[in-house]
Amino acid sequence: MNSSNDKFIEGVDFYQNENGYTVLTEKYLLKRGFCCGNGCLHCPYNYKMVAEPYKSELISKRKNEKK
């Protein structure tokens, strides 16, 4: 998202959760093109840059939510 023509669109690129936090969507994260290492809820990169043990916790939580 480097171009000044790129728009950050609510409901497409992000949404506000029930606590008022901005949550980036998988679509936006894919468009960005890399894992930032922050443990984003919708990370499509399997938390590649997240440090252990947090990475394993996030992957385990995601697997449990899909059940």
C-alpha positions as CSV (number, residue, x, y, z in Angstrom):
1,M,0.0,0.0,0.0
2,N,2.6,2.5,-1.1
3,S,0.7,4.5,-3.7
4,S,-1.1,7.7,-2.6
5,N,-4.0,6.4,-4.8
6,D,-4.5,3.4,-2.5
7,K,-7.5,3.9,-0.2
8,F,-7.8,2.3,3.3
9,I,-11.5,1.3,3.1
10,E,-13.5,0.4,6.2
11,G,-15.3,-2.9,5.8
12,V,-12.9,-4.0,3.1
13,D,-9.4,-3.4,4.4
14,F,-10.3,-3.1,8.1
15,Y,-13.1,-3.0,10.6
16,Q,-13.6,-1.8,14.2
17,N,-14.1,-4.7,16.7
18,E,-16.4,-4.6,19.7
19,N,-13.6,-3.0,21.8
20,G,-13.0,-0.2,19.3
21,Y,-9.7,-1.6,18.0
22,T,-9.0,-1.4,14.3
23,V,-8.6,-5.0,12.8
24,L,-7.0,-5.5,9.4
25,T,-8.7,-7.9,7.1
26,E,-7.0,-10.8,5.4
27,K,-7.7,-9.1,2.0
28,Y,-5.7,-6.1,3.2
29,L,-2.9,-8.2,4.7
30,L,-2.5,-10.1,1.4
31,K,-2.4,-6.9,-0.5
32,R,0.3,-5.6,1.8
33,G,2.3,-8.7,0.9
34,F,4.2,-9.7,4.1
35,C,3.8,-10.8,7.8
36,C,4.6,-7.8,10.0
37,G,5.2,-10.0,13.1
38,N,2.5,-8.3,15.2
39,G,0.2,-11.4,15.4
40,C,-2.7,-9.9,13.3
41,L,-6.0,-11.7,13.8
42,H,-6.4,-12.4,10.1
43,C,-2.8,-13.0,9.2
44,P,-2.7,-15.1,6.0
45,Y,1.1,-15.8,6.4
46,N,0.7,-18.3,9.3
47,Y,2.4,-15.7,11.6
48,K,5.7,-16.2,9.8
49,M,7.5,-13.3,11.5
50,V,5.9,-13.7,15.0
51,A,8.4,-14.7,17.7
52,E,7.9,-17.9,19.8
53,P,6.2,-18.8,22.0
54,Y,3.5,-16.3,20.9
55,K,3.5,-17.7,17.3
56,S,2.7,-21.3,18.5
57,E,-0.1,-19.8,20.8
58,L,-1.7,-18.0,17.9
59,I,-1.5,-21.0,15.6
60,S,-3.1,-23.2,18.2
61,K,-5.8,-20.7,18.9
62,R,-6.6,-20.4,15.2
63,K,-6.8,-24.2,14.9
64,N,-9.2,-24.4,17.9
65,E,-11.4,-21.7,16.5
66,K,-11.9,-23.7,13.2
67,K,-13.2,-26.7,15.0
